[in-house]
Amino acid sequence: MSLKKLFDLTGHTALITGSTRGLGLSYAEGLAEAGATIIVNGTRDDGVAHAVEALSAKGHRAFGKAFDVGNEASIVAAFEAFDREGHEIDILINNAGVQFRKPMVELAVEDWSRVLDVNLTGSFLVAREAAKRMIARKRGGKIVNIASLTSAAGRATVAPYTAAKGAITAITRTMAVEWAPHGIQSNAIGPGYILTEMNEALSENKEFDAWVRASNPSGRWGKPEELVGAAIFLSSPASDYINGQTLYVDGGWLAQL
Ligand SMILES: NC(=O)c1ccc[n+]([C@@H]2O[C@H](COP(=O)([O-])OP(=O)(O)OC[C@H]3O[C@@H](n4cnc5c(N)ncnc54)[C@H](OP(=O)(O)O)[C@@H]3O)[C@@H](O)[C@H]2O)c1
């Protein structure tokens, strides 16, 4: 296969959850440049419309659908709308995620559950709806779940996030095993500390910023565009025999003792 074909996404449709800004929007721009039609998602209609406009202005083919990945009915309704509108999703990036920081001894079960609902159960439900249709179409597909450094290491005050992201790597393996016979590859990306809105307060905190720079062999935060290569790779024919893996894009953080 030619180099161009290995990474070519022409003719494919990618749903990227949580793509109105941050890493999701970077994945959307990258996959669109590789030729994919993009479906943008977020919870707010105006955010979705704005991202679709930005992608379209760059000449990309983009559509949008606002739905809450923390709500099963909202996910099922979105996929029924995709069926009616003729969107055949064969690439899913399960990116929508939220963070909530509190010491575990003060953590209410409602806050624990909300983070699990969005980051873990949401990824399962969106993948379930996408895979059901990929299997019926018999043309395979790609699922990319978004993990984190906390999939592999503990961190104080973010218990529900670590629980969700640890489980993301586990269900990625199960998706790979269960759906490989249908030509679907399921993998995950584990971003390090990347400068997005989610981390704005942390990057502005001098102590935290210094800790990130000192703990990381690269000595700096990552940039959203530095995740794009991994997203295109795991969405493209170049990764057709890679299944169930988590690819950490962290500047070497986890490689260091
Ligand atoms: N930034 C990092 O350093 C980092 C590191 C490791 C992992 N990650 C993971 O990467 C993903 C994206 O992070 P980010 O930093 O780009 O976050 P972000 O800047 O906070 O953006 C989050 C995106 O998710 C959407 N979203 C939030 N809740 C949603 C829901 N219930 N349903 C649908 N969409 C929802 C938001 O849209 P609305 O505002 O419209 O809801 C927005 O588009 C997350 O899974 C995060 O855990 C990030």
PDBQT file of the ligand as one rigid body, heavy atoms in Angstrom, charges set to zero:
ROOT
HETATM    1  N1  LIG A 301      -6.009  18.081  28.174  1.00  0.00    +0.000 N 
HETATM    2  C1  LIG A 301      -5.278  17.108  28.709  1.00  0.00    +0.000 C 
HETATM    3  O1  LIG A 301      -4.151  17.335  29.215  1.00  0.00    +0.000 OA
HETATM    4  C2  LIG A 301      -5.777  15.704  28.733  1.00  0.00    +0.000 A 
HETATM    5  C3  LIG A 301      -4.927  14.701  29.220  1.00  0.00    +0.000 A 
HETATM    6  C4  LIG A 301      -5.374  13.385  29.238  1.00  0.00    +0.000 A 
HETATM    7  C5  LIG A 301      -6.625  13.075  28.756  1.00  0.00    +0.000 A 
HETATM    8  N2  LIG A 301      -7.430  14.050  28.294  1.00  0.00    +0.000 N 
HETATM    9  C6  LIG A 301      -8.753  13.651  27.816  1.00  0.00    +0.000 C 
HETATM   10  O2  LIG A 301      -8.964  14.166  26.510  1.00  0.00    +0.000 OA
HETATM   11  C7  LIG A 301     -10.358  14.453  26.332  1.00  0.00    +0.000 C 
HETATM   12  C8  LIG A 301     -10.549  15.907  25.903  1.00  0.00    +0.000 C 
HETATM   13  O3  LIG A 301      -9.948  16.757  26.850  1.00  0.00    +0.000 OA
HETATM   14  P1  LIG A 301      -9.805  18.333  26.614  1.00  0.00    +0.000 P 
HETATM   15  O4  LIG A 301      -8.695  18.770  27.490  1.00  0.00    +0.000 OA
HETATM   16  O5  LIG A 301      -9.786  18.632  25.161  1.00  0.00    +0.000 OA
HETATM   17  O6  LIG A 301     -11.187  18.822  27.280  1.00  0.00    +0.000 OA
HETATM   18  P2  LIG A 301     -11.959  20.216  27.138  1.00  0.00    +0.000 P 
HETATM   19  O7  LIG A 301     -11.065  21.271  26.564  1.00  0.00    +0.000 OA
HETATM   20  O8  LIG A 301     -12.562  20.451  28.484  1.00  0.00    +0.000 OA
HETATM   21  O9  LIG A 301     -13.116  19.885  26.090  1.00  0.00    +0.000 OA
HETATM   22  C9  LIG A 301     -14.082  18.935  26.414  1.00  0.00    +0.000 C 
HETATM   23  C10 LIG A 301     -15.004  18.689  25.229  1.00  0.00    +0.000 C 
HETATM   24  O10 LIG A 301     -15.932  17.670  25.621  1.00  0.00    +0.000 OA
HETATM   25  C11 LIG A 301     -17.266  18.158  25.467  1.00  0.00    +0.000 C 
HETATM   26  N3  LIG A 301     -18.080  17.541  26.501  1.00  0.00    +0.000 N 
HETATM   27  C12 LIG A 301     -17.969  17.638  27.851  1.00  0.00    +0.000 A 
HETATM   28  N4  LIG A 301     -18.920  16.901  28.460  1.00  0.00    +0.000 NA
HETATM   29  C13 LIG A 301     -19.632  16.302  27.458  1.00  0.00    +0.000 A 
HETATM   30  C14 LIG A 301     -20.741  15.425  27.438  1.00  0.00    +0.000 A 
HETATM   31  N5  LIG A 301     -21.325  15.000  28.570  1.00  0.00    +0.000 N 
HETATM   32  N6  LIG A 301     -21.237  15.034  26.237  1.00  0.00    +0.000 NA
HETATM   33  C15 LIG A 301     -20.678  15.459  25.089  1.00  0.00    +0.000 A 
HETATM   34  N7  LIG A 301     -19.625  16.296  25.044  1.00  0.00    +0.000 NA
HETATM   35  C16 LIG A 301     -19.110  16.711  26.217  1.00  0.00    +0.000 A 
HETATM   36  C17 LIG A 301     -17.145  19.681  25.544  1.00  0.00    +0.000 C 
HETATM   37  O11 LIG A 301     -18.219  20.322  24.841  1.00  0.00    +0.000 OA
HETATM   38  P3  LIG A 301     -19.417  21.120  25.614  1.00  0.00    +0.000 P 
HETATM   39  O12 LIG A 301     -18.770  22.227  26.358  1.00  0.00    +0.000 OA
HETATM   40  O13 LIG A 301     -20.331  21.563  24.534  1.00  0.00    +0.000 OA
HETATM   41  O14 LIG A 301     -20.072  20.122  26.477  1.00  0.00    +0.000 OA
HETATM   42  C18 LIG A 301     -15.811  19.899  24.819  1.00  0.00    +0.000 C 
HETATM   43  O15 LIG A 301     -16.004  19.864  23.424  1.00  0.00    +0.000 OA
HETATM   44  C19 LIG A 301     -11.031  14.087  27.659  1.00  0.00    +0.000 C 
HETATM   45  O16 LIG A 301     -11.499  12.760  27.599  1.00  0.00    +0.000 OA
HETATM   46  C20 LIG A 301      -9.885  14.188  28.650  1.00  0.00    +0.000 C 
HETATM   47  O17 LIG A 301     -10.109  13.402  29.790  1.00  0.00    +0.000 OA
HETATM   48  C21 LIG A 301      -7.046  15.367  28.278  1.00  0.00    +0.000 A 
ENDROOT
TORSDOF 0
